[in-house]
Amino acid sequence: VQLQASGGGLVQAGGSLRLSCAASGSTFYAMAWFRQAPGKEREFVAAASRGGNTYYADSVKGRFTISRDNTVNTAYLEMNSLKPEDTAVYYCHRESTSDWGQGTQVTVSS
């Protein structure tokens, strides 16, 4: 398994969750999180380069924080102030490759 995502769950609006993506293989590539809500296309959430530069979708700026620890080859997505519209399956992805994690469900209740 190249990428293993975990940390999803059910949380009330305003709550927090932390997703993890344990990777095998190279740490050279940027790591990203995407999400897909029912009936919608998969969308970009956040990305972190190997050097630590970060990028966010406008919808999550100020609420989500992506980070990575290259020593343990793991990427994280800290999600705060969660909203019902954040409900989706979250996938980690190694940029510029075809590597995707299996997805972890995040459900935010109102």
C-alpha positions as CSV (number, residue, x, y, z in Angstrom):
1,V,0.0,0.0,0.0
2,Q,1.5,3.3,-1.1
3,L,-0.8,5.7,0.9
4,Q,-2.9,4.9,3.9
5,A,-5.4,7.5,5.1
6,S,-7.0,7.5,8.6
7,G,-8.6,9.8,11.2
8,G,-12.0,10.4,9.7
9,G,-15.2,10.2,11.8
10,L,-18.4,11.8,12.9
11,V,-18.2,15.2,14.5
12,Q,-20.6,18.1,15.3
13,A,-20.4,21.4,13.5
14,G,-17.7,23.5,14.9
15,G,-15.6,20.5,15.9
16,S,-12.2,19.3,14.8
17,L,-10.6,16.2,13.3
18,R,-7.1,15.3,12.3
19,L,-6.5,13.2,9.2
20,S,-3.3,11.3,8.7
21,C,-1.8,9.9,5.5
22,A,1.0,7.4,6.0
23,A,3.1,7.0,2.8
24,S,5.6,4.5,1.6
25,G,8.2,5.3,-1.0
26,S,9.7,8.7,-1.9
27,T,9.2,11.9,0.1
28,F,10.2,13.9,-3.0
29,Y,6.7,14.8,-4.1
30,A,4.2,17.2,-2.8
31,M,1.4,15.7,-0.8
32,A,-2.2,16.7,-1.2
33,W,-5.7,16.2,0.2
34,F,-8.8,16.0,-2.0
35,R,-12.4,15.3,-1.0
36,Q,-15.5,14.0,-2.7
37,A,-19.0,14.6,-1.4
38,P,-21.9,12.5,-2.6
39,G,-23.0,13.4,-6.1
40,K,-20.1,15.8,-6.5
41,E,-16.8,15.7,-8.3
42,R,-13.6,15.2,-6.3
43,E,-12.1,18.6,-5.4
44,F,-8.8,19.9,-4.2
45,V,-8.5,20.7,-0.5
46,A,-4.9,21.4,0.4
47,A,-1.3,20.6,-0.6
48,A,2.1,20.7,1.0
49,S,5.4,20.7,-1.0
50,R,8.4,18.7,0.3
51,G,9.9,22.0,1.5
52,G,6.8,22.9,3.4
53,N,5.0,25.4,1.1
54,T,1.3,25.0,1.5
55,Y,-1.8,25.7,-0.7
56,Y,-5.4,25.7,0.2
57,A,-8.8,25.8,-1.4
58,D,-10.6,29.0,-0.6
59,S,-13.4,27.1,1.1
60,V,-11.0,25.8,3.8
61,K,-8.5,28.6,4.2
62,G,-8.2,29.7,7.8
63,R,-9.8,26.4,9.1
64,F,-7.7,23.6,7.8
65,T,-3.9,23.2,8.1
66,I,-1.9,20.7,6.1
67,S,1.5,19.6,7.3
68,R,3.9,16.8,6.7
69,D,6.6,15.0,8.6
70,N,9.2,13.7,6.1
71,T,11.0,11.7,8.9
72,V,8.0,9.4,9.2
73,N,6.7,10.0,5.6
74,T,3.3,11.1,6.8
75,A,1.0,14.0,5.8
76,Y,-1.6,15.5,8.1
77,L,-4.7,17.6,7.7
78,E,-5.9,19.4,10.8
79,M,-9.5,20.4,10.3
80,N,-11.1,23.0,12.7
81,S,-14.4,24.8,12.7
82,L,-15.9,22.0,10.7
83,K,-19.1,22.7,8.8
84,P,-21.7,20.3,7.4
85,E,-20.6,21.1,3.9
86,D,-17.2,19.6,4.8
87,T,-18.8,16.2,4.8
88,A,-17.1,14.0,2.2
89,V,-14.7,11.2,1.7
90,Y,-11.2,12.6,2.0
91,Y,-8.3,11.2,0.0
92,C,-4.6,11.8,0.2
93,H,-2.6,12.0,-3.0
94,R,1.0,12.1,-3.9
95,E,1.3,14.8,-6.5
96,S,2.6,14.0,-10.0
97,T,2.0,10.3,-9.4
98,S,-1.0,8.0,-9.6
99,D,-0.9,7.2,-5.9
100,W,-4.1,7.8,-4.0
101,G,-5.1,6.7,-0.5
102,Q,-8.2,4.6,0.0
103,G,-10.2,7.5,1.5
104,T,-11.5,8.2,4.9
105,Q,-15.1,9.4,5.7
106,V,-15.6,12.7,7.4
107,T,-19.2,13.5,8.5
108,V,-20.1,16.8,10.1
109,S,-23.5,17.0,11.7
110,S,-25.4,20.2,12.1
